[in-house]
Amino acid sequence: MSKSNKMALIPVMLCFFAMGFVDLVGIASNYVKADLNLNDTTANLFPSLVFFWFLIFSVPTGVLMNRIGRKKTVLLSLVVTLLSLLLPIFGESFGVMLVSFSLLGIGNALMQTSLNPLVSTVIKGGNLASTLTFGQFIKAIASFMAPYIAMWGATATIPAFGLGWRVLFPIYMVIGIVATLLLSATGFEEERDAVPAHVSVGGEYVACFRLLAKPIVLLSFLGIMCHVGIDVGTNTTAPKLLIERLGMTLTEAGFATSLYFIFRTLGCLTGSFFLRVMRNRTFFVISIAMMALSMVGMYFGQSELTLYVAIALVGYGNSNVFSIVLSEALQAVPEKKNEVSGLMIMGLFGGTIFPLIMGATSDAVGQGGAVIVMAVGVVYLFSYIKRVGR
């Protein structure tokens, strides 16, 4: 790695922190539900809307990177993210939050599609999975801080700038501005996927989607759908489990979201080490087994200890799935990293599908129904094990 690329790793990792802003949607949707008196189906529309935009913007972002480069695409994503964080400062009406979460989803789709291949530019050579996992560790710090900041804003004796739990947005906006300035001021050698001059934008789209004909690309796409569905699902469902079964208030139950992200953060930190000293497949098997145990605990658990252990298990187990699956896909088609990244990030659309189904099932049969939906995703990840490290 050149000296300039080593320096570039600092703002790139700060961008991973900004990437974690998207996870505030879990705790935010619970506060919006309470403030606006919404049911589960309507409240789950917010996280679903955030991840809907991954379906629309991920592949176009892969094509855009071929035209303007990965760094400029990441900078564009940061600008859109900053705008999404600005809007809730002025109110939390249903319309304002819909627009804010939409922009948050669009910005995150741009960022996740462009930032991951940018890492492969900065970290040339091996250890891509462990580096991506370390980036996920940085991202997870922002994720688990969000519920604490929101709880502080909601319960502060002196109102937090008059915003209550929404103080979360300006705090993260300031950090996003710093990430934008640092990345824009950093130069490094950037590679681009080769695109023949005669190939049109439409031709690039067709060539990109044709990559799904490769089994490893298609199966990895489905794996990421399940990963993010479980991630967003746990983020939104964990507090509801504690409220339903233990009679906690929303403020008390908000710790469940923090607990999930604490263990996801711990998983990313330790995973960046384990993936260097252990076969990817072995660590993947351990991770999925932990997630399976967590589904059992969340479905049958009736005590505070059982539910907390189950939430911790899924947090740790799910922490490295994204990095392992993404690295398998990127390394399978190394000459098409931008396009593969676009397809994989499009798989984050699972964050739309899972919460919608979970909201409907939980309204019908309780939060146990939402857990069953997540368990289906865990079953699929078991089937992906044989694809890891081939």
C-alpha positions in Angstrom: 0.0 0.0 0.0 1.4 3.4 -0.9 1.8 6.2 1.7 -1.0 8.2 0.2 -3.4 5.2 0.3 -2.5 4.6 4.0 -3.5 8.2 4.8 -6.7 7.7 2.8 -7.7 4.9 5.2 -8.5 7.4 8.0 -11.2 9.4 6.1 -12.5 6.1 4.6 -13.0 4.6 8.0 -14.7 7.8 9.1 -17.1 7.4 6.2 -17.9 3.9 7.6 -18.9 5.7 10.7 -21.2 7.9 8.6 -22.5 4.7 6.9 -23.8 3.7 10.4 -26.2 6.6 10.5 -28.7 4.5 8.6 -29.1 2.3 11.7 -30.7 5.1 13.6 -33.9 4.2 11.7 -34.6 1.4 14.1 -34.8 3.4 17.3 -36.2 6.4 15.5 -39.1 4.5 14.1 -40.0 3.4 17.6 -40.0 7.0 18.8 -42.0 8.2 15.8 -44.5 5.3 16.4 -45.0 6.5 19.9 -45.1 10.2 19.0 -47.6 9.8 16.1 -49.5 6.9 17.6 -48.9 4.5 14.8 -49.4 0.7 14.6 -46.5 -1.7 13.9 -47.4 -2.1 10.2 -47.2 1.7 9.6 -44.2 2.3 11.9 -42.2 -0.4 10.0 -42.8 1.5 6.8 -39.9 3.8 7.9 -37.1 1.2 8.0 -38.7 -0.4 4.9 -38.6 2.9 3.0 -35.0 3.5 3.9 -33.9 0.2 2.4 -36.3 0.4 -0.6 -33.9 2.8 -2.2 -31.2 0.2 -2.3 -33.2 -1.6 -4.9 -33.4 1.6 -7.1 -30.0 3.2 -6.6 -27.4 0.5 -6.0 -26.9 -0.7 -9.6 -27.0 2.9 -11.1 -24.4 3.8 -8.5 -22.1 1.0 -9.8 -22.5 2.4 -13.3 -21.9 6.0 -11.9 -18.6 4.9 -10.3 -17.3 3.9 -13.7 -18.0 7.4 -15.0 -16.9 9.7 -12.1 -14.9 7.4 -9.8 -15.4 5.9 -6.4 -14.2 8.9 -4.2 -16.6 11.4 -5.9 -19.5 8.9 -5.6 -18.8 8.6 -1.8 -18.7 12.4 -1.5 -22.1 12.6 -3.3 -23.5 10.1 -0.8 -22.3 12.1 2.1 -24.0 15.3 0.8 -27.3 13.4 0.4 -26.9 11.9 3.9 -26.3 15.4 5.4 -29.5 16.7 3.9 -31.5 13.8 5.3 -30.1 14.6 8.8 -31.0 18.3 8.4 -34.7 17.9 7.8 -35.9 16.3 11.2 -34.3 19.3 13.0 -37.3 21.3 11.8 -40.1 18.9 12.8 -41.2 15.2 13.0 -44.4 15.2 11.0 -45.2 12.0 9.1 -44.3 13.7 5.8 -41.0 15.2 7.0 -39.9 11.8 8.4 -40.8 10.0 5.2 -38.7 12.4 3.2 -35.8 12.3 5.7 -35.7 8.5 5.8 -35.9 8.4 2.0 -32.9 10.6 1.6 -31.1 8.7 4.3 -31.7 5.5 2.3 -30.6 7.0 -1.0 -27.5 8.4 0.6 -26.7 5.1 2.2 -27.3 3.2 -1.0 -24.8 5.4 -2.8 -22.3 5.1 0.1 -22.4 1.4 0.6 -22.1 0.7 -3.1 -19.1 3.0 -3.6 -17.3 2.8 -0.2 -16.8 -1.0 -0.2 -15.0 -1.1 -3.5 -13.1 2.0 -2.5 -11.6 -0.1 0.4 -10.4 -2.6 -2.2 -8.5 0.3 -3.8 -7.0 1.5 -0.6 -6.2 -2.0 0.7 -4.6 -3.7 -2.3 -3.8 -7.3 -1.8 -5.2 -9.8 0.8 -7.2 -9.4 3.9 -10.1 -7.7 2.2 -12.7 -9.5 4.4 -11.0 -8.5 7.6 -10.6 -4.9 6.5 -14.2 -4.7 5.5 -15.1 -6.2 8.9 -13.0 -3.5 10.6 -15.0 -0.9 8.6 -18.2 -2.6 9.9 -16.8 -2.3 13.4 -16.5 1.5 12.9 -20.0 1.6 11.4 -21.4 -0.3 14.3 -20.1 2.3 16.8 -22.4 4.8 15.2 -25.2 2.2 15.2 -25.1 1.5 19.0 -24.5 5.1 19.9 -27.8 6.1 18.3 -30.2 4.7 20.9 -28.2 6.2 23.8 -28.2 9.6 22.2 -31.9 9.4 21.5 -32.6 8.2 25.0 -30.5 11.1 26.4 -32.4 13.6 24.3 -35.8 12.1 25.3 -35.1 12.0 29.1 -32.8 15.0 29.6 -34.0 17.3 32.4 -33.0 20.3 30.2 -34.5 19.8 26.7 -31.8 18.9 24.2 -31.9 22.0 22.1 -35.7 21.6 22.2 -35.5 18.6 20.0 -35.9 15.7 22.5 -34.8 12.4 20.9 -34.3 14.2 17.6 -31.1 15.7 18.9 -29.6 12.6 17.3 -29.8 14.2 13.9 -27.7 17.4 14.4 -25.1 15.5 16.3 -24.6 13.0 13.5 -24.8 15.7 10.9 -21.7 17.5 12.4 -19.8 14.2 12.2 -20.9 13.7 8.6 -19.6 17.2 7.7 -16.2 16.3 9.2 -16.1 13.0 7.2 -17.0 15.0 4.0 -14.3 17.6 4.5 -11.6 15.0 5.3 -12.4 12.7 2.4 -12.5 15.6 -0.1 -9.1 16.8 1.1 -7.4 13.4 0.8 -5.9 12.2 -2.5 -5.0 8.7 -3.4 -4.5 6.4 -6.4 -7.9 5.2 -7.6 -8.6 2.4 -10.0 -11.8 2.2 -12.2 -13.4 -0.8 -13.8 -12.6 -0.9 -17.5 -15.5 0.1 -19.7 -15.1 -0.1 -23.5 -15.7 3.2 -25.2 -18.5 1.8 -27.4 -20.5 0.5 -24.4 -23.5 2.7 -23.6 -24.9 3.3 -20.1 -27.8 0.9 -21.0 -25.3 -1.7 -22.1 -23.5 -1.4 -18.7 -26.9 -2.0 -16.9 -27.5 -5.1 -19.0 -23.9 -6.4 -18.4 -24.3 -5.7 -14.7 -27.5 -7.7 -14.3 -26.1 -10.5 -16.4 -23.6 -11.1 -13.5 -26.6 -12.6 -11.6 -26.3 -15.5 -13.9 -23.2 -16.5 -12.0 -24.3 -18.7 -9.1 -22.0 -17.2 -6.5 -23.2 -13.7 -7.4 -26.9 -14.6 -7.2 -26.5 -16.6 -4.0 -24.4 -13.9 -2.4 -27.1 -11.3 -3.4 -29.7 -13.4 -1.6 -27.4 -13.9 1.4 -27.0 -10.1 1.8 -30.8 -9.8 1.6 -31.2 -12.2 4.5 -28.4 -10.5 6.5 -29.8 -7.0 6.3 -33.4 -8.3 6.9 -32.3 -9.9 10.1 -30.2 -6.8 11.1 -33.0 -4.3 10.5 -35.6 -6.8 11.9 -33.7 -7.2 15.2 -33.1 -3.5 15.4 -36.8 -2.8 15.3 -38.2 -5.9 17.0 -35.9 -6.3 20.0 -37.5 -3.4 22.0 -41.0 -4.6 21.0 -40.2 -8.0 22.4 -39.3 -6.5 25.8 -42.4 -4.3 25.8 -44.7 -7.1 24.9 -43.4 -9.8 27.2 -41.9 -7.8 30.1 -44.1 -4.7 30.1 -41.2 -2.3 29.8 -41.6 1.3 28.6 -40.1 2.3 25.3 -37.2 4.2 27.0 -36.4 1.1 29.1 -36.7 -1.3 26.1 -34.4 1.0 24.0 -31.5 -0.7 25.7 -32.2 -3.8 23.6 -31.3 -2.0 20.5 -28.1 -0.7 22.1 -27.3 -4.3 23.3 -27.7 -5.6 19.8 -25.3 -3.0 18.4 -22.8 -3.4 21.3 -22.4 -7.1 20.4 -22.4 -6.4 16.7 -19.6 -3.9 17.3 -17.7 -6.5 19.4 -18.3 -9.0 16.7 -16.8 -6.8 14.0 -13.8 -5.9 16.2 -13.0 -9.5 17.1 -14.0 -10.7 13.6 -11.4 -8.6 11.9 -8.9 -10.6 13.9 -10.5 -14.1 13.6 -10.8 -13.7 9.8 -7.0 -13.3 9.6 -6.2 -16.4 11.7 -9.2 -18.7 10.9 -10.7 -20.0 7.7 -13.6 -17.8 6.6 -15.9 -20.8 6.4 -15.2 -21.9 10.0 -16.0 -18.5 11.3 -19.1 -18.2 9.1 -20.4 -21.5 10.5 -19.9 -20.3 14.1 -21.7 -17.0 13.3 -24.7 -18.7 11.7 -25.0 -21.2 14.6 -25.1 -18.3 17.1 -27.9 -16.6 15.0 -29.9 -19.9 15.0 -29.7 -20.1 18.8 -30.8 -16.5 19.1 -33.9 -17.1 17.1 -34.9 -19.9 19.5 -34.2 -17.6 22.4 -36.2 -14.7 21.0 -39.2 -16.9 20.1 -39.5 -18.9 23.3 -37.8 -16.5 25.8 -40.0 -15.0 28.5 -37.4 -13.7 30.9 -35.2 -10.6 30.7 -32.0 -12.7 30.8 -33.1 -15.1 28.0 -34.1 -12.3 25.7 -31.0 -10.2 26.3 -28.8 -13.3 25.7 -30.7 -14.0 22.4 -30.3 -10.4 21.3 -26.6 -10.5 22.1 -26.1 -13.7 20.1 -27.8 -12.4 16.9 -25.8 -9.2 17.3 -22.5 -11.0 17.4 -23.4 -13.7 14.9 -24.7 -11.3 12.2 -21.8 -8.9 12.6 -19.5 -10.5 10.0 -21.9 -12.0 7.6 -22.0 -9.0 5.3 -18.2 -8.7 5.0 -17.7 -12.4 4.3 -20.5 -12.6 1.7 -19.5 -9.4 0.0 -15.8 -10.4 -0.2 -16.8 -13.8 -1.7 -18.7 -12.0 -4.4 -16.0 -9.3 -5.1 -13.2 -11.9 -5.3 -15.3 -14.1 -7.6 -15.5 -11.4 -10.3 -12.5 -9.2 -9.6 -12.6 -7.4 -12.9 -16.2 -6.2 -12.2 -16.0 -4.9 -8.6 -18.1 -1.8 -9.2 -20.9 -3.8 -10.8 -20.8 -6.6 -8.3 -20.8 -4.1 -5.4 -23.9 -2.5 -6.9 -25.7 -5.8 -7.1 -24.7 -6.8 -3.6 -25.8 -3.5 -2.1 -29.0 -3.8 -4.0 -29.5 -6.9 -1.8 -29.9 -4.5 1.1 -33.4 -4.2 -0.2 -34.0 -7.1 2.2 -34.2 -4.4 4.8 -37.5 -3.4 3.1 -39.0 -6.8 2.6 -38.3 -8.3 6.0 -39.8 -5.4 8.2 -42.9 -5.2 6.1 -43.6 -8.9 6.5 -42.6 -8.8 10.1 -44.9 -5.8 10.8 -47.9 -7.7 9.3 -47.1 -10.9 11.2 -46.5 -9.1 14.5 -49.8 -7.2 14.2 -51.5 -10.6 13.6 -49.9 -13.0 16.1 -47.4 -10.9 18.2 -43.7 -10.4 18.0 -43.1 -14.1 17.8 -44.3 -14.0 14.3 -41.6 -11.4 13.4 -39.0 -13.7 14.9 -40.2 -16.6 12.6 -39.7 -14.3 9.5 -36.1 -13.6 10.6 -35.5 -17.3 11.2 -36.3 -18.0 7.6 -33.3 -15.8 6.7 -31.1 -17.7 9.1 -32.1 -21.0 7.4 -31.0 -19.6 4.0 -27.6 -18.5 5.4 -27.0 -22.1 6.6 -27.4 -23.1 2.9 -24.7 -20.5 1.9 -22.0 -22.1 4.1 -20.8 -24.4 1.3 -20.1 -21.3 -0.9 -17.7 -19.7 1.6 -14.0 -20.1 0.9 -14.4 -22.3 -2.2 
